Amino acid sequence: MSITNFNDFDLNESYAEFNPQAMAERLKRREQQNIERYRAAQDRVDNYAIQYYKYRIQLDKIDLEKLKLLTAIHKLKQTKK
């Protein structure tokens, strides 16, 4: 598993198959899972897990921003065709 899990979303897929809505949905589900795990870690006062999932949530936000930029690049490339 990569640090940002982008391998799970195959962002290197061909632009003909580029589906930002599906990728955004998967990223948001992953973020929600990490938020739930963060809250569970808080409930059990697991400082390691709290910090770990705090970082994972930050990465999720970065990945969503990256998807926005990839979508903009995809749209730009479509205008050149």
CNS distance restraints for C-alpha pairs under 8 A (distance, minus, plus):
assign (resid   1 and name CA) (resid   5 and name CA) 6.01 0.50 0.50
assign (resid   1 and name CA) (resid   7 and name CA) 7.34 0.50 0.50
assign (resid   1 and name CA) (resid   8 and name CA) 7.86 0.50 0.50
assign (resid   2 and name CA) (resid   6 and name CA) 6.94 0.50 0.50
assign (resid   2 and name CA) (resid   7 and name CA) 6.53 0.50 0.50
assign (resid   4 and name CA) (resid  59 and name CA) 6.22 0.50 0.50
assign (resid   4 and name CA) (resid  60 and name CA) 7.27 0.50 0.50
assign (resid   4 and name CA) (resid  63 and name CA) 6.83 0.50 0.50
assign (resid   5 and name CA) (resid   9 and name CA) 7.24 0.50 0.50
assign (resid   6 and name CA) (resid  10 and name CA) 6.32 0.50 0.50
assign (resid   6 and name CA) (resid  11 and name CA) 6.45 0.50 0.50
assign (resid   6 and name CA) (resid  63 and name CA) 7.66 0.50 0.50
assign (resid   7 and name CA) (resid  11 and name CA) 7.01 0.50 0.50
assign (resid   9 and name CA) (resid  23 and name CA) 6.41 0.50 0.50
assign (resid   9 and name CA) (resid  26 and name CA) 7.90 0.50 0.50
assign (resid  11 and name CA) (resid  18 and name CA) 7.98 0.50 0.50
assign (resid  13 and name CA) (resid  17 and name CA) 6.59 0.50 0.50
assign (resid  13 and name CA) (resid  18 and name CA) 6.62 0.50 0.50
assign (resid  14 and name CA) (resid  18 and name CA) 6.41 0.50 0.50
assign (resid  15 and name CA) (resid  74 and name CA) 6.90 0.50 0.50
assign (resid  18 and name CA) (resid  74 and name CA) 7.96 0.50 0.50
assign (resid  19 and name CA) (resid  23 and name CA) 6.43 0.50 0.50
assign (resid  20 and name CA) (resid  24 and name CA) 5.88 0.50 0.50
assign (resid  20 and name CA) (resid  67 and name CA) 7.05 0.50 0.50
assign (resid  20 and name CA) (resid  71 and name CA) 6.45 0.50 0.50
assign (resid  21 and name CA) (resid  25 and name CA) 6.15 0.50 0.50
assign (resid  22 and name CA) (resid  26 and name CA) 6.32 0.50 0.50
assign (resid  23 and name CA) (resid  27 and name CA) 6.12 0.50 0.50
assign (resid  23 and name CA) (resid  67 and name CA) 7.82 0.50 0.50
assign (resid  24 and name CA) (resid  28 and name CA) 6.03 0.50 0.50
assign (resid  24 and name CA) (resid  64 and name CA) 6.78 0.50 0.50
assign (resid  24 and name CA) (resid  67 and name CA) 7.28 0.50 0.50
assign (resid  25 and name CA) (resid  29 and name CA) 6.19 0.50 0.50
assign (resid  26 and name CA) (resid  30 and name CA) 6.17 0.50 0.50
assign (resid  27 and name CA) (resid  31 and name CA) 6.12 0.50 0.50
assign (resid  27 and name CA) (resid  60 and name CA) 6.84 0.50 0.50
assign (resid  27 and name CA) (resid  63 and name CA) 7.48 0.50 0.50
assign (resid  27 and name CA) (resid  64 and name CA) 6.77 0.50 0.50
assign (resid  28 and name CA) (resid  32 and name CA) 6.11 0.50 0.50
assign (resid  28 and name CA) (resid  60 and name CA) 7.85 0.50 0.50
assign (resid  28 and name CA) (resid  64 and name CA) 7.98 0.50 0.50
assign (resid  29 and name CA) (resid  33 and name CA) 6.24 0.50 0.50
assign (resid  30 and name CA) (resid  34 and name CA) 6.28 0.50 0.50
assign (resid  30 and name CA) (resid  60 and name CA) 7.51 0.50 0.50
assign (resid  31 and name CA) (resid  35 and name CA) 6.17 0.50 0.50
assign (resid  31 and name CA) (resid  56 and name CA) 7.96 0.50 0.50
assign (resid  31 and name CA) (resid  57 and name CA) 6.00 0.50 0.50
assign (resid  31 and name CA) (resid  60 and name CA) 5.67 0.50 0.50
assign (resid  31 and name CA) (resid  61 and name CA) 7.89 0.50 0.50
assign (resid  32 and name CA) (resid  36 and name CA) 6.21 0.50 0.50
assign (resid  33 and name CA) (resid  37 and name CA) 6.16 0.50 0.50
assign (resid  34 and name CA) (resid  38 and name CA) 5.97 0.50 0.50
assign (resid  34 and name CA) (resid  53 and name CA) 5.95 0.50 0.50
assign (resid  34 and name CA) (resid  56 and name CA) 6.70 0.50 0.50
assign (resid  34 and name CA) (resid  57 and name CA) 6.18 0.50 0.50
assign (resid  35 and name CA) (resid  39 and name CA) 6.24 0.50 0.50
assign (resid  35 and name CA) (resid  53 and name CA) 7.23 0.50 0.50
assign (resid  35 and name CA) (resid  57 and name CA) 6.78 0.50 0.50
assign (resid  36 and name CA) (resid  40 and name CA) 6.22 0.50 0.50
assign (resid  37 and name CA) (resid  41 and name CA) 6.10 0.50 0.50
assign (resid  37 and name CA) (resid  53 and name CA) 6.87 0.50 0.50
assign (resid  38 and name CA) (resid  42 and name CA) 6.28 0.50 0.50
assign (resid  38 and name CA) (resid  49 and name CA) 6.99 0.50 0.50
assign (resid  38 and name CA) (resid  50 and name CA) 5.50 0.50 0.50
assign (resid  38 and name CA) (resid  53 and name CA) 5.18 0.50 0.50
assign (resid  38 and name CA) (resid  54 and name CA) 6.71 0.50 0.50
assign (resid  39 and name CA) (resid  43 and name CA) 6.25 0.50 0.50
assign (resid  39 and name CA) (resid  50 and name CA) 7.83 0.50 0.50
assign (resid  40 and name CA) (resid  44 and name CA) 6.40 0.50 0.50
assign (resid  41 and name CA) (resid  45 and name CA) 5.85 0.50 0.50
assign (resid  41 and name CA) (resid  46 and name CA) 5.19 0.50 0.50
assign (resid  41 and name CA) (resid  47 and name CA) 7.40 0.50 0.50
assign (resid  41 and name CA) (resid  49 and name CA) 5.67 0.50 0.50
assign (resid  41 and name CA) (resid  50 and name CA) 5.38 0.50 0.50
assign (resid  42 and name CA) (resid  46 and name CA) 6.37 0.50 0.50
assign (resid  42 and name CA) (resid  47 and name CA) 7.62 0.50 0.50
assign (resid  42 and name CA) (resid  50 and name CA) 6.10 0.50 0.50
assign (resid  45 and name CA) (resid  50 and name CA) 7.78 0.50 0.50
assign (resid  46 and name CA) (resid  50 and name CA) 6.08 0.50 0.50
assign (resid  47 and name CA) (resid  51 and name CA) 6.24 0.50 0.50
assign (resid  48 and name CA) (resid  52 and name CA) 6.07 0.50 0.50
assign (resid  49 and name CA) (resid  53 and name CA) 5.96 0.50 0.50
assign (resid  50 and name CA) (resid  54 and name CA) 6.07 0.50 0.50
assign (resid  51 and name CA) (resid  55 and name CA) 6.29 0.50 0.50
assign (resid  52 and name CA) (resid  56 and name CA) 6.28 0.50 0.50
assign (resid  53 and name CA) (resid  57 and name CA) 6.01 0.50 0.50
assign (resid  54 and name CA) (resid  58 and name CA) 6.42 0.50 0.50
assign (resid  55 and name CA) (resid  59 and name CA) 6.27 0.50 0.50
assign (resid  56 and name CA) (resid  60 and name CA) 6.19 0.50 0.50
assign (resid  57 and name CA) (resid  61 and name CA) 6.42 0.50 0.50
assign (resid  58 and name CA) (resid  62 and name CA) 6.42 0.50 0.50
assign (resid  59 and name CA) (resid  63 and name CA) 6.08 0.50 0.50
assign (resid  60 and name CA) (resid  64 and name CA) 6.24 0.50 0.50
assign (resid  61 and name CA) (resid  65 and name CA) 6.34 0.50 0.50
assign (resid  62 and name CA) (resid  66 and name CA) 6.10 0.50 0.50
assign (resid  63 and name CA) (resid  67 and name CA) 6.15 0.50 0.50
assign (resid  64 and name CA) (resid  68 and name CA) 6.43 0.50 0.50
assign (resid  65 and name CA) (resid  69 and name CA) 6.47 0.50 0.50
assign (resid  66 and name CA) (resid  70 and name CA) 6.15 0.50 0.50
assign (resid  67 and name CA) (resid  71 and name CA) 6.01 0.50 0.50
assign (resid  68 and name CA) (resid  72 and name CA) 6.28 0.50 0.50
assign (resid  69 and name CA) (resid  73 and name CA) 6.19 0.50 0.50
assign (resid  70 and name CA) (resid  74 and name CA) 6.06 0.50 0.50
assign (resid  71 and name CA) (resid  75 and name CA) 6.18 0.50 0.50
assign (resid  72 and name CA) (resid  76 and name CA) 6.14 0.50 0.50
assign (resid  73 and name CA) (resid  77 and name CA) 6.16 0.50 0.50
assign (resid  74 and name CA) (resid  78 and name CA) 6.20 0.50 0.50
assign (resid  75 and name CA) (resid  79 and name CA) 6.50 0.50 0.50
assign (resid  76 and name CA) (resid  80 and name CA) 6.83 0.50 0.50
assign (resid  77 and name CA) (resid  81 and name CA) 6.84 0.50 0.50
